[in-house]
Structure formats: structure tokens, C-alpha cells
Amino acid sequence: MKTHKDLKVWKKSLDFVTSVYLVTNNFPKNELYGLTNQIISI
């Protein structure tokens, strides 16, 4: 193992963050902060 970027958990977390970004990118702009705050608190 060379760096933390070689870890499976690192790779899976990047996939997860990308998925969350793609979903939240489609949120209505006037609701963005309220909706993302609700998702984070789950």
C-alpha cells in the first residue's frame, strides 16, 4: 500500500461523494441549503 488513496474505503468514499453531488446538483436552488442540511442530519 502506497498511500491512503489506495484504500478501498477512500475509493468508495469518492464514489459516495460523487453520487451525493450529482443528486444535490438537481435540487432547486432556492431550496438547496434547507434540503442539504436535512440530508446531512440523517
Protein Blocks (a to p, Z undefined) as FASTA:
>chain_A
ZZlmlpmklmmmmmmmmmmmmmmmmpcfklmmmmmmmmmmZZ
